[in-house]
């Protein structure tokens, strides 16, 4: 085999290797997008324009939970909607990133037992076109990750309807009737 044939063969092998790296990279990117969509089918809510408070319709994720992207004090945040939580509960790492101030130290009764945390006030929470200001919350060092629990201190300001795989949050009826 001549040197030219060896060089040509190396080039061909290199091109084939590059082809498969690109194919596998694109497949990984596509599958990751599908996994992200299954985890948070409501990620596009963060792009919703403020304005008239229109109802927000959320879809359950693959695990049966309502996960949505919204904003705390203008910063994008992933929320797990939790009608069993009294307050909006923010993990300590997320609270630090958002610059939230720790208030009084308290003990919370959770589904997993007692947990220590800190009270805080969130200037604004937005979910789609729905907004609420001066929302009571907690900073919870026991929660890992970057997902906040969107509890009733936000949710009770809106009408909540759950039908099958959808949750619909609407402004209170009295606000629409005037």
N, C-alpha and C positions, 0 to 999 in steps of 0.2 A: 504494500500500500504506500503510495507516494505521500509526500508532505502536504500537497494540495488536497488529496483525498481526506487525509486526517483532519485538516483545518476545516474542510467542508462538512465533515461528519460532526466535529465539535460545534460548529455553528448551528447545524440542524438540531443537535441535541439541546443546545442552549435555547433555541427558539421554541422547541417542544416544551422544555421545562418552563420557560416564560409563559407560554400559552396556558399550561396547567395551573401555574401560580395565579394568573389572572382569572381563570375560570373558578378556581376554588375561592379566591378572594371575593369575587362577585357573588358566588353562592352563599358564602358566609355573611356578606352584607345583607343579602336578600332575606336569609333566614333570621338574622338578628332583627331586621325590621318587622318581620312577622311576629317574632316573640314579643317585641316591644308593643306592637299593636294588640296582641292578646292580653298583655299585662295592663295596658292603659289605652283602651279603645277611645277614650275621651281626651286624648292629648291635644287635639286641635282647639280646645276651648280657650286656651291661653291667647289665641289669636283673635278671639271675638272682640268686636269693638264695643266700647262703653256707649251708653246712650240710654234709650228707654229700657227699663228693666223688663226684658222679655223672658218667658219661661226657658229653662235650660233642661234639655233631655239628655240623660246619661244612659249609657249601655253598660251592662254588667261585663266584667272581664271574664277570662276563661276559668278563673277560680270561683266565680259567682259574686265577686265584690264589686262595688262601685268605686272605681279609681278615676280621678280626673286631674288635669293640670289647671291650676288657677294661679292666683297671685296673693302674696302677703306683702303689704307695704310696697307694692309695685314690682316685686321680684317673683319670677316664676317658681312655683312650688308644686310638687306632686302631692295630692291629697288622697287619703283613703277615707271615704265618707263613713262615719260611725255614729249612728243615731243612739247608740248606747253610751256615748261619751258626753259628759256634761259640758266640757270645755274643748276648745281647739287645742290639741296637744302637739307641741313642736319638739322634735329631738334636739338635744343640746347642741350638736354640731350644726344643725340648720339654724337654730336660734343665734348662734355665734355669727354665722355667715350673714344673717339678716340684721344683726346689730340689736337684737331684742334685749331689753333690760330685765334682769331678774328682780322680782319683787320678793314678797314674803315666802319663806320656806314652808312647805305644807306636805302633808301625807295624803295620798290619794288612795281610795279603794278601787282597785281595778279587777278585771276578770281573772288576772293572774295573782291577785293578792295585793298587799300594800306596796306603794311606790312613793319615793320621795321626789319632790319637784319644787318648782318655783312658780308663783303666779306672775303673769305679765298681761299687758294690754297690747293688742294688735291694732294699729291705727286704721288699717283697711284690709279687708279680704275681698277678693273678686273671684267669681266663678262664672265664666261666660259674661253675660251682660249684668249679672246680679252682683251687687256690691253691698257691703255693710261696714260701717265704721265703728271704732271704739269697741272692739270685740274682746271679751274676756278669754284668756288663754292660759296655758301652762307650758313651762319649759321642763321637759322630762328627760333627765340624763339616762334613764333606763331604756329608752327607745333608741335602737340603732338605726343607721341609714339616714336617708334624707326625705322620707315620706312623713308628712304631718297627718294627724287624725283630725278630720274636720267634724267637730262635735256640735252639740246642740246650741252652744253659745252663738254660733253662726246660723245653723240650720233652722232654729226655731223662729227666725225672722221671716221665713218663707213657708209657703204651702208645699207639703211633700206628698207626692202620690207615687206609689210603686205598683207597676202593672207588668207582670211577667219579668222580662229581662230589662225593663226600663224604670228609671226613677226620673220623675219630672218635678223640678223645683220652680215655683212660680212666685211672683210678688204676692203679698197678702191680698185677698179679695177686696178688702175695704179700700186699699190704695187704688184699685182698678175701677171702683164704683163711683168715685168722686168726679 
